Amino acid sequence: MKRTLSATVWQEGDWFVAQCLEVDVASQGESEEEALANLREALELYFSPPISTAPPRVRAIEVNIGAA
């Protein structure tokens, strides 16, 4: 199944960064085309179903909120 997503591309120093606007996935490359190709690969991995080799471990973490 194919899905069309939107991406922005900008240059940071020597690298081009491509970021998907619909989901929080980004990638980079030495050219705009490479950054988009790397983003496409990252998105395909993002949307592929997970394959677990071991059950995930759920952990509790404590976080200080509003501490200066």
N, CA, C and O atoms as a MOPAC input file, in Angstrom:
PM7 MOZYME 1SCF
protein

 N      0.84100 1    -1.15900 1     0.00000 1
 C      0.00000 1     0.00000 1     0.00000 1
 C      0.90100 1     1.24200 1     0.00000 1
 O      1.89400 1     1.29200 1     0.72600 1
 N      0.55800 1     2.21500 1    -0.79500 1
 C      1.30900 1     3.45800 1    -0.84500 1
 C      0.51700 1     4.57100 1    -0.18300 1
 O     -0.71300 1     4.59200 1    -0.23100 1
 N      1.23700 1     5.49300 1     0.43500 1
 C      0.63400 1     6.65300 1     1.08000 1
 C      1.50700 1     7.86400 1     0.77300 1
 O      2.73400 1     7.77500 1     0.81900 1
 N      0.89800 1     8.96200 1     0.47000 1
 C      1.63800 1    10.19200 1     0.18500 1
 C      1.74800 1    11.01400 1     1.46300 1
 O      0.74600 1    11.30000 1     2.11900 1
 N      2.96700 1    11.38700 1     1.80400 1
 C      3.24000 1    12.19100 1     2.98500 1
 C      3.97300 1    13.46200 1     2.55500 1
 O      4.55600 1    13.51300 1     1.47200 1
 N      3.94000 1    14.46900 1     3.39500 1
 C      4.61200 1    15.73300 1     3.10700 1
 C      5.93400 1    15.80100 1     3.86200 1
 O      6.05900 1    15.27900 1     4.97000 1
 N      6.91400 1    16.45100 1     3.24900 1
 C      8.21200 1    16.60100 1     3.89800 1
 C      8.75900 1    17.99300 1     3.63300 1
 O      8.50500 1    18.59200 1     2.58700 1
 N      9.50900 1    18.49000 1     4.59500 1
 C     10.26200 1    19.71900 1     4.40800 1
 C     11.73500 1    19.35300 1     4.35200 1
 O     12.17500 1    18.39300 1     4.98500 1
 N     12.48500 1    20.12400 1     3.59300 1
 C     13.92400 1    19.89500 1     3.46000 1
 C     14.62900 1    21.23000 1     3.64200 1
 O     14.24400 1    22.23300 1     3.04200 1
 N     15.66000 1    21.23500 1     4.47000 1
 C     16.46200 1    22.44000 1     4.64100 1
 C     17.91700 1    22.03600 1     4.82700 1
 O     18.23100 1    20.88100 1     5.11700 1
 N     18.79000 1    23.01000 1     4.65400 1
 C     20.21600 1    22.74900 1     4.77000 1
 C     20.73200 1    23.25000 1     6.10700 1
 O     20.43200 1    24.36700 1     6.52900 1
 N     21.51800 1    22.39700 1     6.77000 1
 C     22.20400 1    22.75400 1     8.01300 1
 C     23.68000 1    22.47700 1     7.80600 1
 O     24.11500 1    21.32600 1     7.85700 1
 N     24.44400 1    23.51900 1     7.57400 1
 C     25.87000 1    23.33200 1     7.28900 1
 C     26.04000 1    22.59000 1     5.98000 1
 O     25.51400 1    23.01400 1     4.95100 1
 N     26.77300 1    21.48300 1     6.00900 1
 C     27.00900 1    20.68000 1     4.80300 1
 C     25.91500 1    19.64500 1     4.55800 1
 O     25.93900 1    18.96600 1     3.53100 1
 N     24.96300 1    19.50700 1     5.47000 1
 C     23.95300 1    18.45300 1     5.39200 1
 C     22.58000 1    19.01300 1     5.04400 1
 O     22.25500 1    20.15500 1     5.36700 1
 N     21.78700 1    18.18500 1     4.38000 1
 C     20.38000 1    18.49000 1     4.13200 1
 C     19.55400 1    17.63400 1     5.08000 1
 O     19.81800 1    16.44200 1     5.24100 1
 N     18.55600 1    18.24200 1     5.70500 1
 C     17.68200 1    17.54600 1     6.64400 1
 C     16.29000 1    17.46700 1     6.02400 1
 O     15.76100 1    18.46700 1     5.53800 1
 N     15.70800 1    16.28300 1     6.04300 1
 C     14.34300 1    16.06900 1     5.55100 1
 C     13.49300 1    15.59100 1     6.71700 1
 O     13.86900 1    14.65900 1     7.42800 1
 N     12.34200 1    16.23300 1     6.91300 1
 C     11.45900 1    15.87900 1     8.02600 1
 C     10.04600 1    15.70300 1     7.51100 1
 O      9.53800 1    16.53800 1     6.76300 1
 N      9.40900 1    14.60200 1     7.91700 1
 C      8.02500 1    14.33700 1     7.56000 1
 C      7.13000 1    15.21300 1     8.42600 1
 O      7.36200 1    15.35400 1     9.62700 1
 N      6.11400 1    15.79800 1     7.81700 1
 C      5.21500 1    16.68400 1     8.55100 1
 C      4.09300 1    15.94200 1     9.25900 1
 O      3.53700 1    16.46800 1    10.22400 1
 N      3.73900 1    14.74400 1     8.81900 1
 C      2.62400 1    14.00500 1     9.42200 1
 C      3.04100 1    13.16400 1    10.62600 1
 O      2.25900 1    12.99400 1    11.56100 1
 N      4.25800 1    12.63900 1    10.61100 1
 C      4.76000 1    11.83800 1    11.73300 1
 C      6.14200 1    12.36500 1    12.11300 1
 O      6.81000 1    13.00100 1    11.29800 1
 N      6.56200 1    12.10800 1    13.32000 1
 C      7.82400 1    12.63900 1    13.82300 1
 C      8.99400 1    11.76700 1    13.37200 1
 O      9.56700 1    11.02300 1    14.16800 1
 N      9.34300 1    11.86500 1    12.08200 1
 C     10.45200 1    11.11900 1    11.50800 1
 C     11.26400 1    12.08900 1    10.66600 1
 O     10.70800 1    12.87600 1     9.90000 1
 N     12.58700 1    12.02700 1    10.81100 1
 C     13.47400 1    12.88600 1    10.03400 1
 C     14.71300 1    12.09500 1     9.64900 1
 O     15.02800 1    11.06800 1    10.25000 1
 N     15.41600 1    12.59800 1     8.62600 1
 C     16.66100 1    11.98900 1     8.19700 1
 C     17.52500 1    13.06800 1     7.57200 1
 O     17.11700 1    14.22500 1     7.48100 1
 N     18.71500 1    12.69100 1     7.14300 1
 C     19.61600 1    13.66300 1     6.54300 1
 C     20.41400 1    13.02600 1     5.42800 1
 O     20.43800 1    11.80300 1     5.28900 1
 N     21.06600 1    13.85600 1     4.63700 1
 C     21.90500 1    13.37900 1     3.55300 1
 C     22.80100 1    14.49600 1     3.05500 1
 O     22.63800 1    15.65700 1     3.43200 1
 N     23.75100 1    14.13400 1     2.20300 1
 C     24.68600 1    15.12000 1     1.66800 1
 C     24.07300 1    15.95200 1     0.54500 1
 O     24.65000 1    16.96000 1     0.13700 1
 N     22.90600 1    15.53800 1     0.03900 1
 C     22.16300 1    16.30300 1    -0.96500 1
 C     20.68300 1    16.24400 1    -0.59100 1
 O     20.27200 1    15.44100 1     0.24700 1
 N     19.89600 1    17.10400 1    -1.22400 1
 C     18.46200 1    17.09600 1    -0.96500 1
 C     17.85500 1    15.75600 1    -1.36700 1
 O     17.00500 1    15.21600 1    -0.65900 1
 N     18.29600 1    15.22100 1    -2.50700 1
 C     17.77900 1    13.93700 1    -2.98700 1
 C     18.13900 1    12.80400 1    -2.03300 1
 O     17.31300 1    11.92800 1    -1.77400 1
 N     19.37300 1    12.81300 1    -1.50600 1
 C     19.78900 1    11.76600 1    -0.57000 1
 C     19.01300 1    11.87600 1     0.74600 1
 O     18.63000 1    10.86100 1     1.32800 1
 N     18.78500 1    13.09500 1     1.20900 1
 C     18.02000 1    13.28500 1     2.43900 1
 C     16.60400 1    12.75700 1     2.27400 1
 O     16.07500 1    12.12000 1     3.18400 1
 N     15.97600 1    13.01400 1     1.11700 1
 C     14.62300 1    12.51100 1     0.87300 1
 C     14.61100 1    10.99400 1     0.73000 1
 O     13.68800 1    10.33700 1     1.21200 1
 N     15.61700 1    10.43100 1     0.07500 1
 C     15.69800 1     8.97300 1    -0.05000 1
 C     15.87300 1     8.33000 1     1.32700 1
 O     15.26000 1     7.30100 1     1.61500 1
 N     16.70100 1     8.93000 1     2.17000 1
 C     16.89600 1     8.40600 1     3.52600 1
 C     15.63400 1     8.55400 1     4.35900 1
 O     15.32500 1     7.68800 1     5.17700 1
 N     14.90100 1     9.64700 1     4.15800 1
 C     13.63100 1     9.82000 1     4.85400 1
 C     12.62400 1     8.76900 1     4.40500 1
 O     11.89600 1     8.21400 1     5.22800 1
 N     12.57800 1     8.49500 1     3.11500 1
 C     11.66800 1     7.46300 1     2.59200 1
 C     11.96200 1     6.12100 1     3.26200 1
 O     11.04200 1     5.42000 1     3.68200 1
 N     13.24000 1     5.76500 1     3.36000 1
 C     13.61600 1     4.49900 1     4.00100 1
 C     13.23000 1     4.50200 1     5.48000 1
 O     12.72700 1     3.50200 1     5.99100 1
 N     13.46300 1     5.62000 1     6.16500 1
 C     13.10900 1     5.71500 1     7.58600 1
 C     11.60600 1     5.58700 1     7.79100 1
 O     11.15800 1     4.94500 1     8.74100 1
 N     10.82500 1     6.20000 1     6.89900 1
 C      9.36400 1     6.10500 1     7.00600 1
 C      8.87700 1     4.68300 1     6.73300 1
 O      7.95100 1     4.21400 1     7.39300 1
 N      9.48200 1     4.00000 1     5.77800 1
 C      9.10100 1     2.61100 1     5.51600 1
 C      9.37300 1     1.74500 1     6.74200 1
 O      8.57800 1     0.86300 1     7.06700 1
 N     10.48600 1     1.99100 1     7.42000 1
 C     10.77500 1     1.24900 1     8.65300 1
 C      9.80300 1     1.63600 1     9.76200 1
 O      9.36400 1     0.77900 1    10.52800 1
 N      9.46900 1     2.91000 1     9.85300 1
 C      8.54300 1     3.40200 1    10.87100 1
 C      7.17500 1     2.73100 1    10.74100 1
 O      6.55700 1     2.37000 1    11.74300 1
 N      6.70700 1     2.56600 1     9.50400 1
 C      5.37900 1     1.99800 1     9.28000 1
 C      5.37700 1     0.47100 1     9.16500 1
 O      4.30400 1    -0.12400 1     9.06700 1
 N      6.53700 1    -0.17400 1     9.17400 1
 C      6.55200 1    -1.63600 1     9.09500 1
 C      6.14100 1    -2.20700 1    10.44800 1
 O      6.46400 1    -1.62900 1    11.48600 1
 N      5.43400 1    -3.33200 1    10.44800 1
 C      4.96900 1    -3.90300 1    11.71700 1
 C      6.15300 1    -4.36400 1    12.56400 1
 O      7.12800 1    -4.89100 1    12.02600 1
 N      6.08200 1    -4.17400 1    13.86700 1
 C      7.19100 1    -4.57500 1    14.72900 1
 C      7.30700 1    -6.09300 1    14.81200 1
 O      6.31200 1    -6.81700 1    14.79000 1
 N      8.53500 1    -6.54300 1    14.90500 1
 C      8.81700 1    -7.97000 1    15.07300 1
 C      9.62500 1    -8.10500 1    16.35900 1
 O     10.79100 1    -7.71800 1    16.41800 1
 N      9.00300 1    -8.64700 1    17.36000 1
 C      9.64600 1    -8.75100 1    18.65900 1
 C     10.37700 1   -10.07800 1    18.78700 1
 O      9.81300 1   -11.14100 1    18.52700 1
 N     11.62700 1   -10.00200 1    19.18600 1
 C     12.38600 1   -11.22200 1    19.45400 1
 C     12.36800 1   -11.55500 1    20.94100 1
 O     12.64700 1   -12.68800 1    21.33500 1
 N     12.03900 1   -10.57000 1    21.75600 1
 C     11.91500 1   -10.77000 1    23.20200 1
 C     10.82800 1    -9.82400 1    23.69400 1
 O     10.66900 1    -8.73300 1    23.14600 1
 N     10.09100 1   -10.21400 1    24.69900 1
 C      9.05000 1    -9.31900 1    25.19600 1
 C      9.67200 1    -8.02800 1    25.73800 1
 O     10.71200 1    -8.06400 1    26.39700 1
 N      9.03200 1    -6.89800 1    25.45800 1
 C      9.57500 1    -5.63500 1    25.94800 1
 C      9.47000 1    -5.54600 1    27.46800 1
 O      8.55300 1    -6.10000 1    28.07400 1
 N     10.41300 1    -4.84700 1    28.06500 1
 C     10.39800 1    -4.63500 1    29.51200 1
 C      9.83500 1    -3.25400 1    29.77600 1
 O     10.34700 1    -2.25500 1    29.27100 1
 N      8.78600 1    -3.20400 1    30.56200 1
 C      8.15700 1    -1.93900 1    30.91100 1
 C      8.77100 1    -1.46900 1    32.22400 1
 O      8.81900 1    -2.20900 1    33.20700 1
 N      9.23400 1    -0.23600 1    32.22000 1
 C      9.88300 1     0.32400 1    33.40800 1
 C      9.15400 1     1.58200 1    33.85000 1
 O      8.56600 1     2.27500 1    33.02000 1
 N      9.18200 1     1.88700 1    35.11700 1
 C      8.66500 1     3.13400 1    35.65000 1
 C      9.83300 1     4.07800 1    35.85700 1
 O     10.89300 1     3.66600 1    36.32900 1
 N      9.64600 1     5.34400 1    35.50800 1
 C     10.67800 1     6.33300 1    35.75000 1
 C     10.07500 1     7.49400 1    36.52900 1
 O      8.90200 1     7.82500 1    36.35100 1
 N     10.86400 1     8.10400 1    37.37900 1
 C     10.41900 1     9.23400 1    38.17100 1
 C     11.02600 1    10.49100 1    37.59300 1
 O     12.22600 1    10.54100 1    37.32600 1
 N     10.18600 1    11.53000 1    37.39400 1
 C     10.62500 1    12.76700 1    36.77100 1
 C     10.20600 1    13.93600 1    37.63400 1
 O      9.05800 1    13.99500 1    38.07500 1
 N     11.10700 1    14.86600 1    37.88700 1
 C     10.77900 1    16.10600 1    38.58900 1
 C     10.19700 1    17.08100 1    37.58500 1
 O     10.84500 1    17.39100 1    36.58500 1
 N      9.00500 1    17.56700 1    37.82300 1
 C      8.34300 1    18.50300 1    36.94900 1
 C      8.32800 1    19.88400 1    37.61200 1
 O      7.93400 1    20.01900 1    38.77000 1
 N      8.75300 1    20.88900 1    36.87900 1
 C      8.71500 1    22.24400 1    37.40000 1
 C      9.84700 1    22.57900 1    38.35400 1
 O      9.79800 1    23.61500 1    39.01600 1
 N     10.86500 1    21.73300 1    38.44300 1
 C     12.00500 1    22.01500 1    39.32200 1
 C     12.93500 1    23.00400 1    38.62600 1
 O     13.19800 1    22.86900 1    37.43100 1
 N     13.42500 1    23.97900 1    39.34800 1
 C     14.30900 1    24.99100 1    38.76100 1
 C     15.75100 1    24.61900 1    38.95900 1
 O     16.64200 1    25.35200 1    38.53100 1

